[in-house]
Amino acid sequence: MRTKAIALYSGGLDSTLAIIAVLRQGVEVTAVTFLNHFGCDISDRSSCSRNPFSAAEKFGFEVKLNHLSEKFIDIVKNPKFGHGKNMNPCMDCRILMLREAKAFMEMTGAAFIITGEVLGQRPMSQRRDALNIIDREAGLRGLVLRPLSAKLLKPTLAEEGGLINRELLYDFGGRSRKPQMALAKEFGLTEYPAPAGGCLLTEPNYSYRLKELFDHDPNPSLLDLRLLRIGRHFRLSPECKAVVGRDMSENEALSKLADEKGIILRVIGHGSPLTLVIGKTGGDDIMTASSLCARYSDAKKLAEAEVKVVAGEEVTRLKVAPATDFIVGALKIEKRSGDGLLRRTETFERAG
């Protein structure tokens, strides 16, 4: 009976090479791709490589998808081993994926787990001590094979037991991608995405938006999380936000994401972004959102613009002045130096 292994598979170069290296030793590999709300959307080829799983088709291994869902959101909020530079809980993320992979390994009778990690490539989760902690916390000491850096690490149980020939593994370390690219050429792997983080939680502005969202809503909806990827975001009140599209593709995305509770704004008679208002509105929220919509439209230099407001089946029109630089700066949710955002009440006190 062939030895079986489970691999963590992102579709990137390192994880693909790790799988091929083990396949070449006659092991049957099943790859698992773990999805979350903060990675690339594999249903949208514009956000990932054209076909992140083309290698699976070429080299003959199966890929299964597993969404981490609320489990992942919980560790983003409160990671045991802390966040990286932004909102990335790298060690806790790895532990969670390995725990899930362990359950699948036990269910399928696999002997060990494969990852594409390279010693020293990422400062938070790929240090020698971090790898040891991750394996311990996941309950997988000796059961995680990292083929690309195996010769720099202690032998795993699979190597000691003769399931894997250690001499056919590698000693890659550090951040250079040249060894991996050379190995890809040797393996005949010609299609793979360019090196990139892939995780939105490592991006400063996205992370800032996410933290701001958690500050106002500890249990955001899936819509709230999806919207963080799109447009310019403005905090109108603790319970209400406006998202302004930046181009046609974002306008279309916002239109698709708008649900029955969302309010849609457009400037009439001029090129206009689609502006989506979500949350509980009150006071001048719609007027403020309309002025922001006008600010980013072709009517931005006019003294006044007319905005169409669609709330379900109710349609109204408002005349507003485009928002000033001060209003934009005070309400926009973005990472910046200094104290960050002003309160909305403070904004209008100063503006008045």
C-alpha positions in Angstrom: 0.0 0.0 0.0 1.3 3.4 -1.0 2.2 5.9 1.8 -0.3 8.8 2.0 0.4 12.4 3.0 -1.7 15.5 3.4 -0.3 18.8 2.1 -1.1 22.4 2.9 -1.5 23.9 -0.6 -1.8 27.6 -1.4 -1.3 27.2 -5.2 1.9 29.2 -4.8 5.4 28.1 -5.8 6.7 26.8 -2.4 3.8 24.6 -1.6 3.7 23.3 -5.1 7.4 22.4 -5.1 7.0 20.7 -1.7 4.2 18.5 -3.0 6.1 17.5 -6.2 9.2 16.7 -4.2 7.2 14.2 -2.2 5.3 12.8 -5.2 8.6 12.0 -6.8 9.3 9.6 -3.9 6.1 7.6 -4.7 3.9 9.0 -1.9 0.2 9.6 -2.6 -0.5 13.3 -1.8 -3.8 14.9 -1.2 -3.6 18.7 -1.0 -5.8 20.8 1.2 -6.4 24.5 0.4 -7.7 26.4 3.4 -9.8 29.4 2.6 -10.7 32.4 4.8 -12.2 35.8 4.4 -8.8 37.5 4.0 -7.0 35.6 1.3 -7.4 35.7 -2.5 -10.8 34.8 -3.8 -10.3 31.7 -5.9 -13.6 32.4 -7.7 -12.2 35.6 -9.0 -9.2 35.0 -11.2 -8.3 38.7 -11.2 -7.4 38.4 -7.5 -5.3 35.3 -7.8 -3.2 33.5 -10.4 -5.1 32.6 -13.5 -5.5 29.0 -12.4 -4.0 28.5 -8.9 -4.5 24.7 -9.2 -3.0 24.1 -12.7 -0.1 22.2 -11.1 -2.5 19.7 -9.5 -3.8 18.9 -13.0 -0.3 18.6 -14.5 1.4 16.6 -11.7 -1.6 14.5 -10.7 -2.6 15.3 -7.1 -6.0 16.0 -5.7 -7.0 19.3 -4.1 -9.7 19.7 -1.5 -11.0 23.1 -0.3 -11.8 23.8 3.3 -13.1 27.1 4.6 -11.9 28.1 8.1 -14.8 30.6 8.5 -15.5 31.7 12.0 -12.5 29.8 13.4 -10.2 32.1 11.6 -12.0 35.3 12.5 -11.7 34.4 16.1 -7.9 34.1 15.9 -7.6 37.4 13.9 -9.4 39.1 16.8 -7.4 37.5 19.6 -4.4 35.5 18.5 -2.5 33.6 21.2 0.8 34.4 19.7 0.0 38.0 18.6 -0.2 39.8 15.4 2.6 40.6 13.0 3.2 44.1 11.8 -0.4 44.5 10.8 -3.4 42.3 11.6 -1.8 39.0 10.5 -1.9 36.3 13.2 0.7 34.2 11.3 1.6 31.6 13.9 -2.0 31.1 15.1 -3.1 30.8 11.5 -0.5 28.1 10.8 -1.5 26.2 13.9 -5.2 26.3 13.0 -4.5 25.0 9.5 -2.3 22.2 10.8 -4.9 21.2 13.4 -7.5 21.0 10.6 -5.0 19.0 8.4 -4.3 16.7 11.3 -7.9 15.7 11.6 -8.0 15.1 7.8 -4.8 13.1 8.1 -6.2 10.8 10.8 -9.5 10.4 8.9 -7.8 9.3 5.7 -5.0 7.2 7.2 -2.2 9.5 6.0 1.2 9.2 7.6 2.4 12.8 7.7 1.7 16.4 6.6 3.7 18.4 4.0 4.1 22.2 4.0 6.0 24.5 1.7 7.5 26.5 4.5 11.1 27.7 4.0 13.3 28.3 7.1 13.9 32.0 7.6 11.7 33.1 4.7 9.0 34.9 6.9 10.1 36.5 10.1 7.1 35.7 12.3 6.2 32.1 11.5 9.2 30.5 9.7 11.9 30.9 12.3 13.3 27.6 13.7 11.8 28.3 17.2 8.4 29.3 15.7 8.2 26.1 13.6 8.8 24.1 16.7 6.1 25.9 18.6 3.7 25.6 15.7 4.2 21.8 15.5 3.8 21.5 19.3 0.6 23.5 19.5 -0.9 21.6 16.6 -0.1 18.3 18.2 2.1 17.3 15.3 5.6 17.0 16.6 7.7 15.0 14.1 4.8 14.7 11.7 5.2 17.9 9.6 7.6 17.5 6.7 9.0 20.7 5.1 10.7 19.3 2.0 12.3 22.6 0.9 14.2 23.1 4.2 14.2 19.5 5.5 18.0 19.2 5.6 18.2 22.3 7.8 15.7 20.8 10.3 15.6 17.7 12.5 14.5 14.5 10.7 10.8 13.9 10.9 9.2 10.6 11.8 8.6 9.9 8.1 12.3 10.3 7.4 13.4 8.2 10.4 10.9 5.5 9.5 12.0 5.2 5.9 8.9 6.6 4.3 10.8 9.5 2.9 14.4 9.6 1.7 16.0 12.6 3.4 18.8 12.8 0.8 16.2 13.6 -1.9 15.0 16.7 0.1 16.4 20.2 0.1 18.3 22.8 2.3 16.7 26.0 1.1 16.8 28.9 3.7 16.2 32.6 3.7 14.2 34.9 1.5 15.8 34.4 -1.9 13.5 32.7 -4.4 16.3 31.7 -6.8 16.6 28.1 -5.5 12.9 27.6 -5.8 12.8 29.0 -9.3 15.7 26.7 -10.3 13.9 23.7 -8.8 10.7 24.6 -10.6 12.6 24.5 -13.9 14.1 21.1 -13.0 10.6 19.8 -12.2 9.0 21.2 -15.3 6.8 23.6 -13.3 6.3 26.5 -15.7 3.1 28.1 -14.4 3.1 29.6 -10.9 2.1 33.0 -9.4 4.6 35.7 -8.8 5.8 35.8 -5.1 3.3 37.8 -3.0 2.0 37.8 0.5 -1.5 36.8 -0.7 -3.0 37.6 2.8 -4.8 40.9 3.1 -4.0 41.0 6.8 -0.5 41.9 6.0 -1.6 45.0 4.1 -1.5 48.2 6.3 -4.6 50.0 5.0 -6.7 46.9 4.8 -5.7 45.9 8.4 -6.5 49.4 9.6 -10.0 49.1 8.0 -10.5 45.7 9.7 -9.4 47.0 13.1 -11.7 50.0 12.8 -14.6 47.6 11.8 -13.9 45.4 14.9 -13.8 48.5 17.1 -17.4 49.3 16.0 -18.7 45.8 15.5 -17.0 42.8 17.2 -19.1 40.4 15.1 -19.2 41.9 11.6 -21.3 40.2 8.8 -19.8 38.5 5.8 -20.9 41.6 3.8 -18.9 43.9 6.0 -15.8 41.8 5.6 -16.2 41.6 1.8 -16.7 45.3 1.5 -13.3 45.9 3.1 -11.6 44.9 -0.1 -13.4 47.5 -2.2 -13.5 51.3 -2.6 -13.0 54.2 -0.3 -14.5 53.8 3.2 -16.0 56.5 5.4 -17.3 56.3 8.9 -20.5 58.4 9.1 -21.4 57.3 12.6 -20.6 54.4 15.0 -23.3 52.3 13.3 -23.0 53.5 9.7 -20.5 53.6 6.9 -20.3 54.7 3.3 -18.2 53.0 0.6 -17.4 54.9 -2.5 -16.4 53.0 -5.7 -13.1 54.0 -7.3 -13.7 52.7 -10.8 -16.2 50.8 -12.9 -15.2 47.4 -11.7 -15.6 48.5 -8.1 -19.0 50.1 -8.9 -20.1 46.8 -10.3 -18.8 44.9 -7.3 -20.6 47.2 -4.9 -23.8 46.8 -6.8 -23.5 43.0 -6.5 -22.8 43.2 -2.8 -25.6 45.6 -2.0 -28.3 43.8 -0.1 -31.8 44.8 0.7 -30.6 46.9 3.6 -28.0 48.8 1.7 -28.7 52.3 0.3 -27.2 53.1 -3.1 -26.3 56.6 -4.2 -25.3 58.1 -7.6 -24.9 61.6 -8.9 -27.5 62.4 -11.6 -26.3 63.7 -15.0 -22.6 63.3 -14.4 -20.1 60.5 -14.3 -20.5 59.1 -10.8 -19.2 56.5 -8.4 -21.6 54.1 -6.9 -21.8 54.8 -3.2 -23.1 52.2 -0.8 -24.4 53.1 2.6 -24.6 50.3 5.1 -25.6 50.1 8.8 -28.2 52.1 10.8 -28.6 55.6 9.3 -29.7 58.6 11.3 -29.4 62.4 11.3 -27.5 63.7 8.3 -25.8 60.4 7.3 -27.5 60.2 3.9 -26.7 63.9 3.2 -23.1 63.3 4.2 -22.8 60.2 2.0 -24.4 62.1 -0.9 -21.8 64.9 -0.6 -19.1 62.3 -0.6 -20.6 60.7 -3.7 -20.6 64.1 -5.4 -17.0 64.8 -4.3 -15.7 61.8 -6.3 -18.0 62.4 -9.3 -17.5 64.5 -12.4 -19.6 67.2 -10.5 -17.0 67.6 -7.9 -16.1 71.2 -8.9 -19.8 72.4 -9.0 -21.4 74.3 -6.2 -24.2 71.7 -6.1 -25.0 68.3 -7.4 -28.1 66.2 -7.5 -27.9 62.7 -6.0 -30.2 59.8 -6.6 -30.8 57.8 -3.4 -32.2 54.3 -3.7 -33.3 52.5 -0.5 -35.1 49.3 -1.5 -38.1 50.4 -3.6 -37.9 54.0 -2.3 -36.2 56.5 -4.6 -35.5 60.1 -3.6 -33.2 62.9 -4.9 -31.1 65.2 -2.8 -29.2 68.4 -3.8 -25.8 68.6 -2.0 -22.5 70.4 -2.2 -19.5 68.1 -2.8 -17.7 67.3 0.4 -14.8 69.5 1.3 -11.2 68.2 1.9 -11.8 68.6 5.6 -14.9 66.4 5.6 -13.1 63.8 3.5 -10.0 63.8 5.7 -12.1 63.6 8.9 -14.3 60.7 7.8 -12.1 58.6 5.6 -11.0 55.3 7.2 -7.3 54.9 6.3 -4.0 54.4 8.0 -2.2 57.7 8.5 0.3 59.4 10.7 -0.9 61.3 13.8 -4.0 60.6 15.7 -6.0 59.0 12.9 -9.7 59.6 12.6 -11.6 62.5 14.0 -15.0 61.9 15.5 -18.0 62.8 13.3 -19.4 65.2 15.9 -16.0 66.9 16.1 -15.9 67.2 12.3 -19.2 69.0 12.0 -18.5 71.2 15.0 -15.4 72.5 13.3 -17.0 72.7 9.9 -19.9 74.7 11.3 
